[in-house]
Amino acid sequence: MLIEALLKSKAVPGVITITGDTPVADAVTEMNKHHIGAVLVVNQEKQLLGILSERDILHHFTECSRGLSVKDIMTPRSRLIIGHTDDTIEYAMKVFTNNKVRHLPVLDGDCIIGIISIGDVLKAHLKSLEHDNKMLEDYVTGASFVID
């Protein structure tokens, strides 16, 4: 499965973005409102500047009470690992595991397409395994089946 198909199957399409000047408290409110663990940080032209994750907030928790902005604690674009729509979910799994990250921004050139999480990838992988298992069961038992 490609990341493009995974993005299309997500329950909540699109991506939540904030600017670097957003106060951290407001970013946390936005993340809680949408039940998400990370937001992409963009400039006025909607170009990706970085990502703010729960981990970033926790690492700077004591400093956040001093009124920091998102740009002060986000992971900058220069350190981001970017996914593309034609990458596979297997690639994404390796990125998550090898880099100990849980969110992967997806770009097409400089255009933000979406963001996937390790949970999105796991859900898609389990669905694929369930389908494969059903197909094998049908084959072994001689049941007729239709290939998607």
N, C-alpha and C positions, 0 to 999 in steps of 0.2 A: 504494500500500500504506500502511496506517495503522500507527502505532507499536504499537498493540495486537496486530496480527497478527505483527509482528516479534518482540515479546516472547514470544509463544506458540511461535514457531519456533526460539528460541534453544536451543542444545544444553544449556546449563546454566540451568535456570529459577531464579527467585528472585533475591535480592540479598544480598550480604554486607554486614553493617553492623558498626560499632564505636562505642564511646562516645568522647566528647571526652577523657576521662581516660586512655584507653589510651596507654601509652608508644609513641612512634613506632616503636621497634624491634619491638614486638609487632605493630603495624599492618603493617609491612613483611613480617614473617613470615607473617601472614595473607594478604596480597596474593600473596606467592610461593607459598604453599600452594595457592591457588585459581587461580594463573596469571592474575591480573587486574591492571589498571593503575590502578584507583581503587576506593575503598570509601566508602560513604555513612556519615556520622557522625550518630548519633541520640542522643536522650536516653532516659531509662528508659521513657518512654511510646511509644517508637519514632517520635517526631516528628523530622523532618529538621532537623538543625542546620547541616550543611555537607557538604563532600566533601573527601576526602584523595586526591590523585593523585600519580603518580610525579613530576610536575613540581613539586608543592608540596614533596616530600621533597628533590628536587635543589636547589631554590632555598634550602633551609635546611639543607643537608647538614652544613656545619661546625658549626652550632648543635645539630643532632640528637645529637651525641656528648655534649652536656651534659645529657641526660635530659629532653628536652622531651616534652610530651604532644601528642597529636593536635590538641587544641583550640588549641595555640599556633601551628600552621602550616597548618591546614586553610583551605580557601576557605569563608567563612561563607555561610549561607543567603541573607543580604542581597545577595550578589554572584552567586548561582547563577542560571543560566538553566534553567528547568524545562520539560520536555516533558509532554505529556498524551497519553492513549491515542488520542484522535481526531486528533492531529497526523499529518501525512504524513511519509514518510521524506524527501521532497524538502525539507520544512521543516527536518527534522533536519540534512540536508546543508548547508543554508544557515546554520544555527546553528553547526555545526562550522567551516565555512569562514570566516564573517564574524567569529566570536569567537575563533578559534584555540584551541578546546577539543576534547577527544577523548572526553568522556563527558557524557551527558545523563541526569540523574535523571528518572524518569517518575512523576508523581503523579496521583492522583485526589482532588481536594480537598487534605487534609493527609495522606492515606494513600499510603505509598510502594508503587508498583506494581512498579517495577523500575528498571533502569539500562541504557542502550544506549550502545554505543561507535561510533566512526566505522567500525571494522571490521565491526560488525554491520550497519550501514546499507549499507556498500559491498557486503558479501556478498549482502544482500537485493536490492540494485539490480542487481547482476550476474546474479543468478538470474532476475530479471524480464526483463532484456535478452535472456538466452538463450532464455527462453520466447517472447518476442516475435519473435526472429529465427527460431526454429523454425516458428512460425505463418506467418510471411511466406514462408519457404522452401516450406512445404507448399502454400501458396496459389499461389505462382508455378509450382511443378512440377505442380500439379493433384492432389496427394495429398489423400486424405480426411483430415479432422482433426476433433477434438472440442474444443469450447471449454470451458475450465474454468469 
